[in-house]
Amino acid sequence: MNSILAKHCPKDMDQSKWETQWEAAGDLLQPLADTLKDLKAGLGQVKADDYDCPNHYTKLVAEQVQRQTIDKILAMFPKAVER
C-alpha cells in the first residue's frame, strides 16, 4: 500500500484491516483505473494548429503533468487492479 494512502486510514480501523479492505476493492476500482488509462491515452495528440498558439509549450507541459498525476493515482490502486 502506498504510504500516502496508508496514512489516511479511517479512524475506526486498524492499519492491517485497512490494507486488507483496500486490496479487496480491486474489482470495484478496475473500471476507474481503465477510465484513467483511457484519459492518459488521449493526451499528447498534437495537432498541426497547436503550433499556431504561442502557449504550445505550456500545453505540452500541462499534458505531461496530467500523465504524471494519472500515474501517481494508478500507483495507489490495489495490486489486483490491472494498471
C-alpha positions as CSV (number, residue, x, y, z in Angstrom):
1,M,0.0,0.0,0.0
2,N,1.2,3.5,-0.9
3,S,2.5,5.4,2.2
4,I,0.3,8.4,1.3
5,L,-2.8,6.2,1.2
6,A,-1.8,4.3,4.3
7,K,-1.6,7.5,6.4
8,H,-5.3,8.2,5.6
9,C,-6.6,5.1,7.2
10,P,-10.1,5.5,8.6
11,K,-10.1,6.4,12.3
12,D,-12.2,3.5,13.4
13,M,-10.0,0.9,11.7
14,D,-6.5,-0.5,12.4
15,Q,-3.9,-0.4,9.7
16,S,-3.9,-4.1,8.8
17,K,-7.7,-4.2,8.3
18,W,-7.5,-1.1,6.2
19,E,-4.8,-2.7,3.9
20,T,-6.9,-5.9,3.6
21,Q,-10.1,-3.9,2.7
22,W,-8.2,-1.8,0.2
23,E,-6.7,-4.8,-1.5
24,A,-10.1,-6.4,-1.7
25,A,-11.5,-3.4,-3.5
26,G,-9.6,-4.2,-6.7
27,D,-12.7,-5.4,-8.6
28,L,-14.6,-2.2,-7.8
29,L,-11.7,0.1,-8.7
30,Q,-10.8,-1.6,-12.0
31,P,-13.3,0.5,-14.1
32,L,-11.9,3.7,-12.6
33,A,-8.4,2.5,-13.5
34,D,-9.5,1.7,-17.0
35,T,-11.0,5.2,-17.4
36,L,-7.8,6.9,-16.2
37,K,-5.8,4.8,-18.6
38,D,-8.1,5.9,-21.4
39,L,-7.7,9.6,-20.4
40,K,-4.0,9.2,-20.4
41,A,-4.0,7.6,-23.8
42,G,-5.9,10.6,-25.2
43,L,-3.3,13.0,-24.1
44,G,-0.4,14.2,-26.3
45,Q,-2.1,14.1,-29.6
46,V,-0.6,17.2,-31.1
47,K,-2.5,18.8,-34.0
48,A,-1.0,20.9,-36.6
49,D,-2.8,24.0,-35.5
50,D,-1.5,23.6,-31.9
51,Y,1.8,25.2,-33.1
52,D,-0.1,28.4,-34.1
53,C,-0.5,29.1,-30.4
54,P,2.3,30.8,-28.5
55,N,1.4,28.7,-25.5
56,H,2.2,25.5,-27.2
57,Y,5.0,24.5,-24.7
58,T,2.7,25.4,-21.8
59,K,0.1,23.0,-23.2
60,L,2.7,20.2,-23.6
61,V,3.9,20.7,-20.0
62,A,0.3,20.7,-18.7
63,E,-0.3,17.4,-20.6
64,Q,2.8,15.9,-19.1
65,V,1.7,16.9,-15.6
66,Q,-1.6,15.2,-16.3
67,R,0.2,12.0,-17.3
68,Q,2.3,12.0,-14.2
69,T,-0.7,12.7,-12.0
70,I,-2.6,9.7,-13.5
71,D,0.5,7.5,-13.0
72,K,0.6,8.5,-9.3
73,I,-3.1,7.8,-8.8
74,L,-2.8,4.4,-10.6
75,A,0.2,3.5,-8.3
76,M,-2.1,3.9,-5.3
77,F,-4.6,1.3,-6.6
78,P,-4.6,-2.2,-5.1
79,K,-2.3,-4.8,-6.6
80,A,-5.3,-6.6,-8.1
81,V,-6.1,-3.7,-10.4
82,E,-4.6,-4.0,-13.8
83,R,-2.5,-0.9,-14.4
